Amino acid sequence: MLQIQIGPEREAGPGDSLGRSVIGWRPGMREDDAWQAGRGVWKFRTGRALAEDEVQIVNTEGLVLAVARITGISKHGDRYALEGQLLRGDPRVGRLTACPHPSRNPVAYV
C-alpha cells in the first residue's frame, strides 16, 4: 500500500497544478477534501506507485483521512499526482493507521 502523509492545512500557492487553493489537513475535513489535498503533487517512483492497489492519506499523527484505489498517475512537471477512486466510508478512515508512516518523506510504501 502507498501511504501519503500530509501536514497541517496551508495555502497551496499560486499556480498549483491541481487547481487547489489549500493543501494539507484540518480537523473535521471530509474524505473528498483529504483525497484532493493528498493525492499530489509529489516526487515518487511511478512504477512502484502503480504496483500498489490502494493509497492511504494520513495526517502527521497517523490518522487515516482517506483511502483510494489507485487507477493511474498524472505528470505535473517533475512531479506526479495520483488518479484514483475514493473509497468513501472505508472503515480505516478516522482510525490510526495500522502501518505507521516509517519515513520523514511524505510518500511511503508500506
C-alpha positions as CSV (number, residue, x, y, z in Angstrom):
1,M,0.0,0.0,0.0
2,L,1.1,3.5,-0.7
3,Q,0.8,6.0,2.1
4,I,0.9,9.8,1.8
5,Q,1.3,11.9,4.9
6,I,0.1,15.4,4.8
7,G,0.8,18.2,7.2
8,P,-1.5,21.0,8.5
9,E,-3.6,22.9,6.1
10,R,-2.0,25.9,4.3
11,E,-2.4,27.9,1.1
12,A,-1.4,25.9,-2.0
13,G,0.3,28.9,-3.5
14,P,0.0,30.4,-7.0
15,G,-0.1,28.0,-9.9
16,D,-1.0,24.8,-8.1
17,S,-1.1,22.3,-10.9
18,L,-4.2,20.6,-9.5
19,G,-6.1,23.9,-9.1
20,R,-6.2,23.7,-5.3
21,S,-6.4,26.8,-3.1
22,V,-5.3,24.9,0.0
23,I,-3.3,21.7,0.7
24,G,-2.9,19.7,3.9
25,W,-5.4,18.6,6.5
26,R,-7.6,20.2,9.1
27,P,-9.7,18.7,11.8
28,G,-13.1,17.5,10.6
29,M,-12.2,17.6,6.9
30,R,-14.3,15.4,4.5
31,E,-12.7,12.4,2.8
32,D,-13.1,14.1,-0.6
33,D,-11.1,17.1,0.6
34,A,-8.4,14.9,2.1
35,W,-8.1,13.0,-1.1
36,Q,-7.7,16.2,-3.1
37,A,-5.2,17.6,-0.6
38,G,-3.1,14.4,-0.5
39,R,-3.1,12.9,-4.0
40,G,-0.4,15.1,-5.4
41,V,1.8,16.6,-6.4
42,W,4.8,14.5,-5.2
43,K,8.1,13.0,-6.3
44,F,7.7,9.3,-6.3
45,R,8.6,6.2,-8.3
46,T,5.8,5.9,-10.7
47,G,6.3,2.2,-11.4
48,R,6.3,1.4,-7.7
49,A,3.2,3.6,-7.1
50,L,1.3,1.9,-9.9
51,A,2.2,-1.5,-8.5
52,E,0.2,-0.6,-5.4
53,D,-3.6,-1.1,-5.3
54,E,-4.5,1.5,-2.7
55,V,-3.3,4.7,-1.1
56,Q,-4.0,5.9,2.4
57,I,-3.9,9.7,3.0
58,V,-2.8,10.2,6.7
59,N,-2.1,13.1,8.8
60,T,1.1,13.6,10.9
61,E,-0.4,11.8,13.8
62,G,-1.2,8.7,11.7
63,L,-4.9,9.3,11.5
64,V,-6.3,7.9,8.2
65,L,-8.1,10.7,6.4
66,A,-9.0,9.0,3.1
67,V,-8.4,5.7,1.2
68,A,-8.5,5.4,-2.5
69,R,-8.0,2.8,-5.2
70,I,-5.1,3.8,-7.5
71,T,-6.1,3.9,-11.2
72,G,-3.3,6.0,-12.7
73,I,-0.8,8.8,-12.4
74,S,-0.7,12.3,-14.0
75,K,2.6,14.2,-14.6
76,H,3.0,17.7,-13.4
77,G,6.4,19.0,-14.4
78,D,8.9,16.8,-12.4
79,R,6.3,15.6,-10.0
80,Y,3.2,13.4,-10.1
81,A,-0.3,13.2,-8.8
82,L,-2.3,10.0,-8.2
83,E,-5.5,9.3,-10.0
84,G,-8.0,7.1,-8.3
85,Q,-11.3,6.2,-7.0
86,L,-12.0,7.4,-3.4
87,L,-13.3,4.5,-1.2
88,R,-15.9,6.6,0.7
89,G,-16.8,5.2,4.1
90,D,-13.8,2.8,4.3
91,P,-13.6,1.6,7.9
92,R,-10.0,2.6,8.2
93,V,-10.9,6.3,7.8
94,G,-11.0,8.1,11.2
95,R,-8.7,5.5,12.8
96,L,-5.0,5.4,13.4
97,T,-3.2,3.6,10.6
98,A,-2.1,0.0,11.2
99,C,1.1,0.9,9.3
100,P,2.7,4.0,10.9
101,H,4.5,6.2,8.5
102,P,8.1,5.0,8.6
103,S,9.8,7.9,6.9
104,R,10.2,11.7,7.0
105,N,9.4,11.6,3.3
106,P,5.7,12.3,2.8
107,V,5.4,9.3,0.4
108,A,5.9,5.8,1.8
109,Y,5.4,2.3,0.5
110,V,4.1,0.2,3.4
